[in-house]
Structure formats: C-alpha cells, structure tokens
Amino acid sequence: MGLGRKDILDIESLSRDEIRLILEAAESFKEVLGRDIKKVPTLRGKTVINLFLEASTRTRTSFEIAAKRLSADTINISASASSVQKGETLSDTVRNIEAMNSDVIIIRHPASGAPHFIANRLKASVINAGDGSHEHPSQALLDLMTITEKKGKIEGVIILHPFQLQAPWKRP
C-alpha cells in the first residue's frame, strides 16, 4: 500500500492505515542512523526544497538532514533570503520554485493554512512543517512514533495537555 496522496498537510486527513504506513517507514529508517554511512538512495534524483518562512532550527535541520540521508538534492530557503522580503507573494514564490522542477516543498509559515494554499496550486508534493498555531503534522507523527515506542500501541492511549496536569486553580 502506498500513501495515496501527494501532500501531508495535517493529521486529521490521514487515515489510520496511512499513519501506520508512515510510522512503519520511519521505523525502518531508524536502522540507517546506526550505520557508519547514514545514507540510502530512496530519494536519489529528487529535489526537496525546505521553504522556511518562519524561524525554526530543529524542524528545518531535521527535514534537511532527513532529505540528505535519503539522497535528495536539498535546497534551503529562509525568509531572510527569499524574495518575500521584497514583497513577492507566497504564491509567486512557490510557483517560481516549482518552475525549477522541484519534487517536494516542505514549508514552515507563520500563517495558518499556508501549506494548504500552496498545495492546491502546485504539482509538487507539499509537506507542512508548521503553519502558525494551526498544524504541525510532522511533530504529531513524531509524537505518535514515540508513544508507540514507549507504550507499544497508539489505540487507547490517553494524552493529557500540560494544563490538564496542573491543579485547576493554576490554569491560565
């Protein structure tokens, strides 16, 4: 079974089978991290653009390292180094990137919905690396992988928000 979609924009639209497939693939790549040569040819010949229009060190670095370890050609674009600084629209920016035959655009943007906006306009696959206070599906998938490792399952596990762990009178 393949993923059956070109984009990963949110968690809610992923089926249980798709989440399971992603977690199984991630688990198989963990073995690569223990090797002397931490590289596999999975994305050889593909171009991955990390378009980070919002500051993020860990997420950007994680996506960059992952793409390189999967042998993709990787290009990193930050807000300070993009034409957005000169007033170019997000739509124009991603169309220019796609015109260069990029295969995957990983986007981090301060505006909620920005990844959905560009995914609807591009042929390239779009991965949401965080859009404002809206979504961060890669973090959610990482959390699910950690829960699976620690608990052995996802189904039936109850996750409390940190505010729920505090006494009610201490909640903001």
MIKETOR-74847 format. One line per field, with one value per residue: residue number from 1; residue in one letter; x, y negated, z negated of N, C-alpha, C, CB in turn. Coordinates in steps of 0.2 Angstrom, whole numbers, plus 5000, padded with zeros to 4 digits. Glycine has a CB too. Example, Ala and Ser with C-alpha at 12.3 -4.5 7.8 and 13.67 -1.06 7.14 Angstrom:
2
i <- [1	2];
aa <- [A	S];
nx <- [5066	5064];
ny <- [5028	5011];
nz <- [4961	4965];
cax <- [5062	5068];
cay <- [5022	5005];
caz <- [4961	4964];
cx <- [5066	5064];
cy <- [5016	5000];
cz <- [4961	4961];
cbx <- [5057	5070];
cby <- [5022	5003];
cbz <- [4955	4971];
END
This chain:
172
i <- [1	2	3	4	5	6	7	8	9	10	11	12	13	14	15	16	17	18	19	20	21	22	23	24	25	26	27	28	29	30	31	32	33	34	35	36	37	38	39	40	41	42	43	44	45	46	47	48	49	50	51	52	53	54	55	56	57	58	59	60	61	62	63	64	65	66	67	68	69	70	71	72	73	74	75	76	77	78	79	80	81	82	83	84	85	86	87	88	89	90	91	92	93	94	95	96	97	98	99	100	101	102	103	104	105	106	107	108	109	110	111	112	113	114	115	116	117	118	119	120	121	122	123	124	125	126	127	128	129	130	131	132	133	134	135	136	137	138	139	140	141	142	143	144	145	146	147	148	149	150	151	152	153	154	155	156	157	158	159	160	161	162	163	164	165	166	167	168	169	170	171	172];
aa <- [M	G	L	G	R	K	D	I	L	D	I	E	S	L	S	R	D	E	I	R	L	I	L	E	A	A	E	S	F	K	E	V	L	G	R	D	I	K	K	V	P	T	L	R	G	K	T	V	I	N	L	F	L	E	A	S	T	R	T	R	T	S	F	E	I	A	A	K	R	L	S	A	D	T	I	N	I	S	A	S	A	S	S	V	Q	K	G	E	T	L	S	D	T	V	R	N	I	E	A	M	N	S	D	V	I	I	I	R	H	P	A	S	G	A	P	H	F	I	A	N	R	L	K	A	S	V	I	N	A	G	D	G	S	H	E	H	P	S	Q	A	L	L	D	L	M	T	I	T	E	K	K	G	K	I	E	G	V	I	I	L	H	P	F	Q	L	Q	A	P	W	K	R	P];
nx <- [5004	5003	5005	4996	4992	4998	5002	5006	4998	4991	4986	4973	4967	4974	4972	4970	4977	4986	4994	4999	5007	5016	5023	5028	5037	5046	5051	5059	5069	5076	5086	5096	5102	5111	5121	5138	5139	5127	5116	5104	5098	5084	5078	5085	5089	5078	5072	5071	5064	5067	5057	5057	5049	5047	5055	5064	5074	5076	5066	5068	5082	5080	5072	5081	5092	5086	5081	5094	5100	5092	5096	5092	5092	5095	5088	5089	5078	5076	5066	5073	5081	5074	5063	5052	5055	5056	5043	5037	5024	5018	5012	5018	5031	5032	5027	5038	5048	5043	5044	5056	5057	5055	5052	5047	5041	5044	5036	5037	5027	5021	5008	4992	4986	4993	5001	4991	4986	4996	4998	4986	4989	5000	5010	5020	5024	5018	5024	5018	5027	5024	5012	5009	4999	4992	4994	5005	5010	5021	5027	5017	5017	5029	5027	5018	5025	5035	5026	5021	5033	5036	5024	5020	5009	4996	4982	4969	4978	4979	4981	4986	4984	4997	4991	4981	4987	4990	4984	4967	4965	4977	4978	4980];
ny <- [5006	4989	4972	4964	4951	4934	4924	4920	4912	4911	4919	4924	4928	4939	4956	4971	4981	4975	4967	4977	4983	4973	4972	4985	4984	4974	4981	4991	4983	4979	4988	4985	4974	4980	4984	4983	4976	4965	4965	4968	4973	4968	4956	4952	4942	4934	4918	4908	4895	4884	4873	4861	4850	4845	4844	4858	4869	4883	4890	4887	4891	4905	4909	4906	4914	4926	4927	4926	4938	4947	4946	4935	4921	4906	4890	4875	4863	4848	4835	4823	4824	4824	4819	4814	4805	4794	4791	4801	4812	4826	4836	4833	4835	4849	4854	4850	4858	4871	4871	4874	4887	4894	4907	4909	4899	4892	4884	4871	4859	4843	4841	4848	4861	4859	4870	4878	4869	4867	4881	4883	4877	4882	4894	4901	4911	4906	4903	4900	4891	4884	4872	4858	4856	4867	4881	4894	4907	4916	4915	4921	4934	4938	4938	4948	4959	4960	4962	4975	4982	4981	4986	4996	4996	4986	4985	4982	4975	4962	4945	4931	4914	4902	4892	4899	4907	4899	4891	4886	4873	4867	4865	4856];
nz <- [5000	5004	5000	5006	5008	5012	5004	4987	4975	4964	4949	4946	4959	4962	4964	4952	4958	4966	4957	4950	4960	4963	4950	4950	4960	4956	4944	4951	4956	4945	4943	4952	4945	4937	4944	4951	4963	4966	4976	4989	5005	5007	5011	5022	5035	5034	5030	5015	5007	4994	4987	4977	4970	4957	4942	4937	4930	4926	4933	4946	4948	4945	4956	4967	4964	4965	4978	4985	4980	4986	4999	5007	5018	5010	5006	4996	4991	4983	4974	4973	4984	4995	5009	5004	4994	5002	5006	5014	5017	5008	5016	5029	5025	5023	5035	5043	5038	5040	5054	5056	5057	5044	5033	5020	5008	4993	4981	4969	4961	4955	4956	4953	4963	4974	4980	4986	4995	5004	5008	5016	5027	5034	5042	5036	5022	5006	4989	4973	4962	4951	4948	4942	4928	4931	4937	4936	4942	4944	4932	4924	4929	4926	4912	4911	4915	4904	4894	4898	4897	4883	4877	4884	4892	4900	4900	4889	4879	4868	4870	4861	4860	4855	4847	4841	4832	4822	4806	4806	4802	4805	4819	4834];
cax <- [5000	5006	5002	4989	4991	5004	5004	5005	4996	4988	4985	4966	4965	4977	4969	4974	4982	4992	4998	5003	5012	5022	5027	5032	5043	5050	5054	5064	5074	5080	5091	5101	5105	5116	5127	5144	5137	5120	5113	5101	5096	5077	5075	5090	5086	5073	5074	5067	5065	5065	5055	5056	5047	5046	5061	5064	5081	5076	5062	5072	5088	5078	5070	5087	5096	5082	5082	5101	5101	5088	5100	5088	5096	5091	5089	5086	5077	5073	5063	5078	5085	5069	5060	5046	5057	5055	5036	5034	5019	5019	5010	5023	5037	5031	5027	5045	5051	5040	5046	5063	5056	5056	5048	5044	5042	5042	5035	5035	5025	5018	5000	4988	4983	4998	5003	4985	4985	5001	4997	4981	4991	5006	5010	5025	5021	5019	5024	5018	5032	5021	5009	5007	4997	4987	4996	5012	5009	5027	5028	5012	5019	5035	5024	5015	5031	5037	5021	5022	5040	5036	5018	5019	5002	4993	4975	4968	4982	4976	4986	4984	4988	5001	4987	4977	4991	4990	4978	4963	4966	4983	4977	4979];
cay <- [5000	4983	4967	4962	4944	4931	4920	4921	4906	4911	4926	4926	4931	4945	4962	4975	4985	4970	4966	4984	4984	4968	4974	4991	4982	4971	4986	4994	4979	4979	4993	4981	4970	4984	4986	4978	4972	4964	4963	4973	4970	4968	4950	4950	4939	4929	4911	4906	4888	4883	4866	4859	4843	4844	4846	4864	4873	4890	4893	4886	4895	4911	4910	4905	4920	4932	4927	4928	4945	4951	4944	4930	4914	4902	4883	4872	4856	4845	4829	4818	4825	4825	4813	4812	4799	4788	4791	4806	4816	4834	4839	4832	4839	4857	4856	4850	4864	4877	4870	4877	4894	4897	4913	4909	4892	4893	4877	4868	4852	4841	4840	4854	4863	4858	4876	4880	4864	4869	4887	4883	4873	4885	4901	4904	4913	4901	4906	4895	4891	4880	4866	4853	4860	4872	4888	4897	4914	4920	4916	4925	4940	4940	4939	4955	4964	4960	4966	4982	4985	4982	4989	5002	4995	4979	4985	4982	4971	4955	4940	4925	4907	4900	4888	4904	4910	4894	4890	4882	4866	4864	4865	4849];
caz <- [5000	5005	4996	5009	5008	5014	4998	4980	4973	4957	4946	4947	4965	4963	4961	4948	4962	4969	4951	4949	4965	4961	4944	4951	4964	4951	4940	4955	4957	4939	4943	4955	4941	4933	4949	4952	4969	4964	4982	4993	5011	5008	5015	5027	5041	5032	5027	5010	5005	4987	4988	4970	4969	4950	4939	4934	4930	4925	4938	4953	4948	4946	4963	4971	4963	4967	4986	4987	4979	4991	5005	5011	5018	5005	5006	4990	4992	4977	4975	4974	4990	5001	5012	4999	4991	5007	5007	5018	5014	5007	5022	5034	5023	5024	5042	5046	5035	5044	5061	5056	5056	5038	5032	5014	5005	4986	4979	4962	4962	4949	4957	4953	4969	4980	4984	4990	5000	5010	5011	5020	5033	5036	5044	5032	5015	5000	4983	4969	4956	4946	4950	4937	4922	4933	4938	4936	4943	4943	4924	4922	4931	4921	4905	4911	4915	4898	4890	4900	4894	4876	4874	4888	4896	4900	4899	4881	4875	4867	4869	4857	4862	4849	4842	4838	4827	4816	4802	4810	4800	4808	4826	4836];
cx <- [5004	5003	4996	4988	4998	5006	5003	5004	4993	4987	4978	4964	4969	4973	4973	4980	4988	4996	5002	5009	5018	5026	5031	5038	5048	5054	5060	5070	5078	5086	5097	5105	5111	5122	5132	5142	5129	5116	5110	5098	5088	5075	5081	5087	5080	5075	5069	5069	5063	5063	5053	5055	5045	5052	5060	5071	5080	5072	5066	5078	5086	5076	5076	5091	5092	5082	5089	5102	5097	5090	5096	5093	5092	5093	5085	5084	5073	5070	5067	5081	5080	5066	5054	5048	5056	5048	5033	5029	5021	5017	5015	5030	5037	5031	5034	5049	5049	5043	5053	5063	5057	5051	5044	5046	5039	5042	5034	5033	5021	5010	4997	4985	4988	5000	4997	4984	4990	5000	4991	4983	4997	5005	5015	5021	5023	5019	5023	5022	5030	5018	5006	5005	4992	4989	5003	5012	5015	5029	5023	5014	5025	5032	5021	5020	5034	5032	5021	5028	5039	5030	5017	5012	5001	4986	4974	4972	4979	4981	4983	4988	4991	4996	4982	4980	4991	4984	4974	4964	4973	4983	4976	4972];
cy <- [4994	4978	4964	4955	4940	4926	4922	4914	4905	4918	4928	4930	4937	4951	4966	4979	4981	4968	4972	4985	4979	4970	4980	4989	4978	4976	4989	4990	4978	4983	4989	4977	4973	4986	4981	4974	4971	4962	4969	4969	4968	4962	4948	4948	4934	4923	4909	4899	4887	4875	4864	4852	4841	4847	4853	4868	4880	4893	4893	4890	4903	4913	4910	4912	4926	4933	4929	4935	4950	4949	4939	4924	4909	4894	4880	4865	4853	4838	4823	4818	4826	4819	4811	4806	4793	4788	4796	4810	4823	4838	4839	4835	4846	4858	4855	4856	4870	4877	4873	4884	4897	4902	4912	4902	4893	4886	4876	4861	4850	4841	4847	4855	4862	4864	4878	4875	4866	4876	4888	4880	4876	4892	4905	4906	4907	4905	4900	4896	4887	4874	4862	4858	4866	4879	4889	4904	4918	4921	4921	4933	4943	4942	4946	4960	4965	4964	4973	4985	4986	4986	4995	5001	4988	4980	4986	4978	4964	4950	4933	4919	4905	4896	4893	4907	4905	4894	4885	4874	4863	4863	4857	4847];
cz <- [5000	5001	4999	5009	5009	5008	4991	4976	4966	4955	4947	4953	4966	4960	4956	4952	4964	4963	4950	4954	4964	4955	4946	4956	4960	4947	4944	4956	4951	4939	4947	4951	4937	4938	4949	4958	4968	4971	4986	4999	5012	5012	5020	5033	5040	5029	5021	5008	4998	4987	4981	4969	4962	4947	4936	4935	4931	4931	4945	4953	4949	4953	4968	4970	4966	4975	4988	4986	4983	4998	5010	5012	5014	5006	5000	4992	4985	4979	4977	4981	4996	5003	5008	4996	4996	5009	5012	5014	5013	5013	5028	5032	5025	5031	5045	5044	5039	5051	5062	5056	5050	5037	5025	5011	4998	4984	4972	4963	4956	4950	4957	4960	4975	4984	4988	4996	5006	5013	5016	5027	5037	5038	5039	5025	5010	4994	4978	4963	4951	4949	4945	4931	4924	4933	4938	4937	4942	4936	4922	4923	4927	4914	4905	4912	4908	4893	4891	4897	4887	4873	4878	4893	4896	4898	4891	4877	4875	4866	4866	4859	4855	4844	4838	4832	4821	4812	4806	4808	4803	4816	4828	4838];
cbx <- [4995	5007	5007	4984	4988	5003	5000	5011	4991	4981	4986	4961	4967	4984	4966	4970	4978	4989	4994	4998	5009	5019	5022	5028	5040	5047	5049	5060	5072	5075	5090	5097	5101	5113	5124	5150	5139	5119	5118	5095	5098	5074	5074	5095	5084	5068	5074	5069	5062	5070	5049	5061	5041	5039	5063	5058	5085	5072	5055	5074	5092	5072	5065	5091	5097	5075	5080	5106	5099	5080	5101	5082	5096	5093	5087	5090	5072	5079	5058	5083	5090	5063	5058	5044	5065	5059	5035	5040	5012	5015	5003	5025	5038	5026	5022	5048	5050	5033	5046	5067	5060	5056	5052	5046	5038	5048	5029	5041	5020	5020	4999	4983	4977	5004	5005	4979	4987	5008	4995	4975	4993	5012	5013	5030	5024	5014	5030	5010	5039	5026	5004	5001	4994	4985	4993	5017	5006	5033	5028	5005	5021	5040	5019	5010	5036	5039	5014	5022	5046	5035	5012	5018	4997	4993	4972	4968	4989	4971	4990	4984	4983	5007	4983	4974	4998	4992	4980	4956	4966	4989	4971	4984];
cby <- [5000	4980	4961	4966	4941	4927	4913	4925	4903	4907	4926	4920	4926	4945	4967	4980	4988	4964	4964	4990	4983	4961	4976	4996	4977	4966	4991	4997	4972	4981	4999	4977	4967	4990	4987	4982	4975	4959	4959	4976	4974	4968	4945	4956	4944	4933	4906	4911	4883	4885	4865	4862	4841	4846	4841	4869	4871	4892	4890	4878	4894	4913	4905	4899	4921	4932	4920	4924	4947	4949	4951	4928	4912	4904	4880	4873	4855	4843	4827	4817	4831	4830	4814	4818	4800	4790	4784	4811	4816	4836	4837	4824	4837	4860	4850	4844	4865	4877	4863	4874	4898	4891	4919	4914	4886	4897	4874	4869	4852	4834	4837	4854	4859	4854	4881	4879	4857	4868	4892	4879	4866	4884	4903	4899	4920	4896	4910	4894	4890	4878	4868	4849	4856	4870	4891	4894	4915	4916	4909	4924	4941	4934	4934	4955	4962	4953	4963	4982	4981	4975	4984	5008	5000	4976	4991	4989	4970	4955	4938	4926	4902	4896	4883	4909	4911	4887	4888	4883	4865	4869	4869	4847];
cbz <- [4994	5012	4995	5006	5001	5020	4999	4976	4978	4957	4938	4946	4971	4960	4967	4944	4968	4972	4945	4948	4972	4960	4938	4955	4970	4947	4938	4961	4960	4933	4947	4961	4936	4930	4956	4954	4976	4959	4987	4989	5017	5001	5010	5028	5046	5027	5032	5003	5010	4982	4993	4965	4974	4947	4933	4937	4925	4919	4938	4953	4942	4941	4965	4969	4955	4965	4988	4983	4971	4991	5009	5008	5026	4998	5013	4984	4998	4971	4969	4969	4990	4998	5019	4994	4989	5013	5010	5021	5018	5001	5025	5035	5016	5020	5046	5043	5028	5044	5063	5051	5062	5032	5032	5009	5008	4982	4983	4957	4969	4947	4964	4948	4970	4977	4979	4985	4998	5007	5005	5018	5031	5031	5051	5030	5013	5001	4981	4966	4959	4941	4956	4939	4917	4940	4944	4930	4950	4947	4921	4925	4939	4921	4903	4918	4920	4895	4891	4907	4896	4873	4875	4884	4893	4908	4902	4879	4879	4861	4876	4850	4864	4851	4846	4843	4829	4819	4795	4808	4793	4806	4829	4842];
END
